[in-house]
Amino acid sequence: MSAPQKVALVTGAYKGIGLEVVRQLAARGVRVFLTARQRGAGEKAAASIKGDVHFVLLDVSDVESIESAARVVAKQTDHLDILINNAAILLDDAGSVLDLEGETVLKTFATNTVGPMLVTQAFQPLLEQSKAPRVINMSSGAGQLADGLQDWAPAYSMSKTALNSLTQHFAAALPRFAVNSVSPGWVRTDMGGDAAPLSVEQGADTLVWLALDAPQSLTGKFLRERAEIAW
Ligand SMILES: NC(=O)c1ccc[n+]([C@@H]2O[C@H](COP(=O)([O-])OP(=O)(O)OC[C@H]3O[C@@H](n4cnc5c(N)ncnc54)[C@H](OP(=O)(O)O)[C@@H]3O)[C@@H](O)[C@H]2O)c1
């Protein structure tokens, strides 16, 4: 008898690493809700992938959009096994903390940190119906302080450090869940740019491993290349 089909949802997934994660999950037989805040691009991306992939409109910085997406998904599945909080913005890559505007920090945190928190809360009821629920937060080496500050994009970096903290809070609050965050490395995407050394396939690897292959007991960690790292 074959194992029941897993169900996953990925945010910000019409392009970049998120789209590659959807592609790899679908190729492994997972039913995937590909979500994006742009309907046209999201529908096109979902249609371009072979497998059981469904588009759902979701702007992670908009509470009503999150609640609406949770209602839409709950009509199409009775459980969710994997939630991947991938969507993020990088507004201040050339900026210095000395002239950083509060508005930039608030906007960045709304998408990169508060977004994953509200999305996880909204989908918790569906995740609770899974035998082995998993939440994966897309963080960044920019948020890592353990190896010394990178001194780059302060709003983005702080939002990812806070995301790693959020990961630990959810891991503590949801002991049956595996909740982890990932540094994908420097990846060639619209955000990463053309000079990045890693492909989207490489950037997606640890996320897909955490989604399908890592032990359920691995939780509350920050990982790069399938291994825990300090943050
Ligand atoms: N590329 C790298 O080197 C690198 C390194 C470390 C971490 N990361 C992380 O990897 C993740 C994916 O980034 P990427 O490199 O694949 O960049 P990307 O291609 O620019 O993808 C970012 C995605 O997030 C979406 N997004 C932004 N705000 C959103 C919102 N409010 N609601 C829904 N979707 C939203 C974007 O959609 P729109 O086009 O609609 O804005 C886009 O689909 C991000 O969390 C990023 O911080 C990337």
The ligand as an SDF file (V2000), in Angstrom:
LIG
                    3D

 48 52  0  0  0  0  0  0  0  0999 V2000
   18.5910   34.5020   -3.4490 N   0  0  0  0  0  0  0  0  0  0  0  0
   19.3880   34.4590   -2.3960 C   0  0  0  0  0  0  0  0  0  0  0  0
   20.6270   34.5090   -2.5090 O   0  0  0  0  0  0  0  0  0  0  0  0
   18.8170   34.3310   -1.0120 C   0  0  0  0  0  0  0  0  0  0  0  0
   19.7110   34.2300    0.0650 C   0  0  0  0  0  0  0  0  0  0  0  0
   19.2100   34.0990    1.3470 C   0  0  0  0  0  0  0  0  0  0  0  0
   17.8430   34.0250    1.5430 C   0  0  0  0  0  0  0  0  0  0  0  0
   16.9810   34.1330    0.4880 N   0  0  0  0  0  0  0  0  0  0  0  0
   15.5490   34.0570    0.7610 C   0  0  0  0  0  0  0  0  0  0  0  0
   14.9270   33.1550   -0.1380 O   0  0  0  0  0  0  0  0  0  0  0  0
   13.5470   33.5040   -0.2800 C   0  0  0  0  0  0  0  0  0  0  0  0
   13.1740   33.5300   -1.7490 C   0  0  0  0  0  0  0  0  0  0  0  0
   13.9210   34.5560   -2.3900 O   0  0  0  0  0  0  0  0  0  0  0  0
   14.4430   34.4340   -3.8900 P   0  0  0  0  0  0  0  0  0  0  0  0
   15.9100   34.5610   -3.8380 O   0  0  0  0  0  0  0  0  0  0  0  0
   13.8130   33.2720   -4.5600 O   0  0  0  0  0  0  0  0  0  0  0  0
   13.9090   35.8280   -4.4830 O   0  0  0  0  0  0  0  0  0  0  0  0
   12.7250   36.1980   -5.4630 P   0  0  0  0  0  0  0  0  0  0  0  0
   12.8120   35.4190   -6.7260 O   0  0  0  0  0  0  0  0  0  0  0  0
   12.7310   37.6800   -5.5410 O   0  0  0  0  0  0  0  0  0  0  0  0
   11.4340   35.6950   -4.6760 O   0  0  0  0  0  0  0  0  0  0  0  0
   10.8530   36.3840   -3.6240 C   0  0  0  0  0  0  0  0  0  0  0  0
    9.3820   36.0510   -3.6740 C   0  0  0  0  0  0  0  0  0  0  0  0
    8.7090   36.6080   -2.5360 O   0  0  0  0  0  0  0  0  0  0  0  0
    7.5130   37.1780   -3.0250 C   0  0  0  0  0  0  0  0  0  0  0  0
    6.9250   38.1550   -2.1150 N   0  0  0  0  0  0  0  0  0  0  0  0
    7.4510   39.2970   -1.6450 C   0  0  0  0  0  0  0  0  0  0  0  0
    6.5740   39.9240   -0.8510 N   0  0  0  0  0  0  0  0  0  0  0  0
    5.4620   39.1380   -0.8230 C   0  0  0  0  0  0  0  0  0  0  0  0
    4.2130   39.2270   -0.1720 C   0  0  0  0  0  0  0  0  0  0  0  0
    3.8960   40.2640    0.6080 N   0  0  0  0  0  0  0  0  0  0  0  0
    3.3130   38.2360   -0.3420 N   0  0  0  0  0  0  0  0  0  0  0  0
    3.6000   37.1790   -1.1270 C   0  0  0  0  0  0  0  0  0  0  0  0
    4.7650   37.0350   -1.7900 N   0  0  0  0  0  0  0  0  0  0  0  0
    5.6750   38.0150   -1.6270 C   0  0  0  0  0  0  0  0  0  0  0  0
    7.8940   37.7850   -4.3540 C   0  0  0  0  0  0  0  0  0  0  0  0
    6.7540   38.1070   -5.1060 O   0  0  0  0  0  0  0  0  0  0  0  0
    6.5840   39.5790   -5.7970 P   0  0  0  0  0  0  0  0  0  0  0  0
    7.2980   39.5230   -7.0960 O   0  0  0  0  0  0  0  0  0  0  0  0
    5.0920   39.7080   -5.9220 O   0  0  0  0  0  0  0  0  0  0  0  0
    7.1900   40.5900   -4.8420 O   0  0  0  0  0  0  0  0  0  0  0  0
    8.6990   36.6310   -4.9180 C   0  0  0  0  0  0  0  0  0  0  0  0
    7.8510   35.6580   -5.4810 O   0  0  0  0  0  0  0  0  0  0  0  0
   13.3830   34.8350    0.4590 C   0  0  0  0  0  0  0  0  0  0  0  0
   12.8690   34.5810    1.7530 O   0  0  0  0  0  0  0  0  0  0  0  0
   14.8030   35.3520    0.5750 C   0  0  0  0  0  0  0  0  0  0  0  0
   14.9530   36.2350    1.6560 O   0  0  0  0  0  0  0  0  0  0  0  0
   17.4410   34.2910   -0.7820 C   0  0  0  0  0  0  0  0  0  0  0  0
  1  2  1  0
  2  3  2  0
  2  4  1  0
  4  5  1  0
  4 48  2  0
  5  6  2  0
  6  7  1  0
  7  8  2  0
  8  9  1  0
  8 48  1  0
  9 10  1  0
  9 46  1  0
 10 11  1  0
 11 12  1  0
 11 44  1  0
 12 13  1  0
 13 14  1  0
 14 15  2  0
 14 16  1  0
 14 17  1  0
 17 18  1  0
 18 19  2  0
 18 20  1  0
 18 21  1  0
 21 22  1  0
 22 23  1  0
 23 24  1  0
 23 42  1  0
 24 25  1  0
 25 26  1  0
 25 36  1  0
 26 27  1  0
 26 35  1  0
 27 28  2  0
 28 29  1  0
 29 30  1  0
 29 35  2  0
 30 31  1  0
 30 32  2  0
 32 33  1  0
 33 34  2  0
 34 35  1  0
 36 37  1  0
 36 42  1  0
 37 38  1  0
 38 39  2  0
 38 40  1  0
 38 41  1  0
 42 43  1  0
 44 45  1  0
 44 46  1  0
 46 47  1  0
M  CHG  2   8   1  16  -1
M  END
$$$$
